[in-house]
Amino acid sequence: MGLFLTLAFLFFIGSVFGWVLELFFRRFISAANPERKWINPGFCTGPYLPLYGAGLCILFLIASLENTGLISDPFWEKAVLFLWMAVCMTAIEYVAGILMIRVAKVRLWDYSHEWGNIQGIICPKFSLAWAVLGAAYYFFIHPHILGALQWLAQNLAFSFVIGMFYGVFFIDLAHSVQLTAKLKQFAEENDVVIRYENLKAHLRSVQERNAQKYHFFRPFHTSRALAEHLQERLELVKKDLREGRQSDLVFARRGRK
């Protein structure tokens, strides 16, 4: 199987399994979800996180550089390998986060309360988590991945599943970009950055308070226009600030974490 098809498959697997990982992390571990509710993570509507897909491709390419002979000691060779995995994954996370904030005016995640964070986008805690995931990939997945890909390439169902995934993914991506454009317009008009996950949580609470159905895969689908929700929330935030009360975290001023 060619490198392009290998990376295409890895992107598919990484995106889907990354979504599952984040789903359970937010449900059972994340401090940002004290109510322990199921939350659809990420930027897209469907069950995939492109950041993890790109990350798995990077892990595959880095692991493939093993045994280059640059480091003779096997222990230090693997230590440097895992370090590079953590650095590259952290770099991907930072670039994706900073682009969304500066271009789309949307903050997809927030590590502002984590020790050693940089702009609330990356922090040592999650860089260490990337290193652990890289080590898990190296020991449990990478040794078997080429054989699995060769077996899958001989089955027509493989091509069908990959084609279906990318067809749905690009349609979903186009829809998500349109949604982000609306959020960007509102953010620029009001000189704010919108915290994406907090906005989803806010809309969910509104739906539940009004005894309306909450759409897990369409968290922004409500009986009212999204702009109305945003304007109403912003007015309440401004009122809280005028009265000296702690405001919620749906919005952040530009330049702040």
Summary of the structure (lengths in Angstrom):
residues: 257
radius of gyration: 20.5
end to end distance: 44.2
largest distance: 66.4
contacts: 722
relative contact order: 0.11
helix: 65%
strand: 4%
